């Protein structure tokens, strides 16, 4: 009876190996993913919904096969999901940039990672070559490395 | 090929955090297989990126873990690729069970958009208004007909006199 109920999706698959793997990924990377999502979606309820959605739709196989490890895979997926939701809820977008308080590399990281703009669009918007946009992203991580 | 300049171009960071364009992704994947120093740089960068995002990591509320435990894992819905190449690739495993999302069918209710409610109320109110107007004009025309008949009879009587 229970097996039938589980097949129908009525009961949660507590014991399934996939569920177990998802839960261990959640335990290991939910904080990173939640941090990434909150950077893009500052509204907590929306961010929490996105986090749950991220882990319910996560492909364990793809995550395992990711060349650069599960953490990078989850960071990428969390960003993609959060930007999708952000674009859907266009009214809630907080796109204003406080340029004075940020360096160029921080601003470019903000536009690309948190606001989902492509390097091409940023280059056009800031009237700089695309190579310069990528270089600023390099500088952003370089300054992070140096500060640690 | 100046691999150091390539490593410092920022394309590897863009690739790892998922902001690189499709062309850049293909380029980095080709470069890392050709140049081992680029592959090594990517591996080192991976650690830096994880460390970077670890600094902004926030523990989610514990209730989300319970919510996740109760949810059934879903698979991403893949759309059919209607190009010739995509059709050929999909033709081979068209009947595969993995290509379909199972839908539960034991629910007898349907979901409609929330705007249907005011639309339905509007149509209902309008139908009542038209019904009242129809009845009003029907009785009015009926009374006018009777009045007309009465006046005709009065006129007939007065002309006979």
Contacts between the chains, C-beta under 8 A, distances in Angstrom:
chain1	res1	chain2	res2	distance
A	8	B	104	7.0
A	9	B	72	4.7
A	9	B	104	6.7
A	12	B	69	6.0
A	12	B	70	5.0
A	12	B	71	7.2
A	12	B	72	6.9
A	13	B	72	6.9
A	13	B	73	7.5
A	14	B	69	7.0
A	18	B	73	6.1
A	19	B	69	7.8
A	19	B	73	6.7
A	22	B	68	7.5
A	22	B	73	6.2
A	23	B	65	7.7
A	23	B	68	7.3
A	23	B	69	7.0
A	26	B	65	6.5
A	26	B	68	6.1
A	27	B	65	8.0
A	30	B	59	7.7
A	30	B	60	5.4
A	30	B	64	7.6
A	30	B	65	7.6
A	31	B	57	3.9
A	31	B	58	6.1
A	31	B	59	5.0
A	31	B	60	7.0
A	32	B	50	7.5
A	32	B	53	5.0
A	32	B	54	6.3
A	32	B	57	4.7
A	34	B	57	7.2
A	34	B	58	5.1
A	34	B	59	7.2
A	34	B	60	4.3
A	35	B	53	6.4
A	35	B	56	4.2
A	35	B	57	4.2
A	35	B	58	4.7
A	36	B	53	6.1
A	36	B	56	7.4
A	38	B	58	6.0
A	39	B	56	6.4
A	48	B	60	6.6
A	48	B	61	6.9
A	48	B	64	5.7
A	51	B	60	5.7
A	51	B	64	6.1
A	52	B	64	5.8
A	52	B	67	5.6
A	52	B	68	5.6
A	52	B	71	6.8
A	55	B	68	5.4
A	56	B	68	6.7
A	56	B	71	4.9
A	56	B	72	7.5
A	56	B	73	5.7
A	56	B	74	5.4
A	57	B	73	7.7
A	57	B	74	5.1
A	57	B	75	7.2
A	57	B	76	5.5
A	58	B	73	7.7
A	59	B	75	7.3
A	59	B	76	6.9
A	68	B	16	6.4
A	68	B	42	7.0
A	68	B	43	7.7
A	68	B	46	4.8
A	69	B	46	6.5
A	69	B	50	7.8
A	71	B	46	8.0
A	71	B	50	4.8
A	71	B	53	7.8
A	72	B	16	6.0
A	72	B	46	5.8
A	72	B	49	6.7
A	72	B	50	7.0
A	75	B	17	6.9
A	75	B	18	7.6
A	75	B	49	7.2
A	75	B	50	7.7
A	75	B	53	5.6
A	76	B	17	7.0
A	76	B	18	3.8
A	79	B	17	7.3
A	79	B	18	6.0
A	80	B	18	6.8
A	112	B	14	7.5
A	112	B	19	4.7
A	113	B	17	5.9
A	113	B	19	6.1
A	118	B	19	7.2
A	118	B	21	6.3
A	119	B	14	6.4
A	119	B	19	6.7
A	119	B	20	7.5
A	119	B	21	7.0
A	120	B	21	6.8
A	131	B	9	6.7
A	133	B	10	7.7
A	134	B	9	5.7
A	134	B	10	3.4
A	134	B	11	5.4
A	134	B	13	7.7
A	134	B	14	5.6
A	135	B	8	7.7
A	135	B	9	6.4
A	135	B	10	4.9
A	136	B	10	7.0
A	137	B	10	4.5
A	137	B	13	4.9
A	137	B	14	5.7
A	137	B	19	7.7
A	138	B	8	5.9
A	138	B	9	6.7
A	138	B	10	3.4
A	138	B	12	8.0
A	138	B	13	5.6
A	139	B	10	7.6
A	140	B	13	7.7
A	141	B	13	5.3
A	141	B	45	7.3
A	141	B	48	6.0
A	141	B	49	7.1
A	141	B	52	6.7
A	144	B	48	7.0
A	144	B	52	5.3
A	145	B	48	5.7
A	148	B	51	7.0
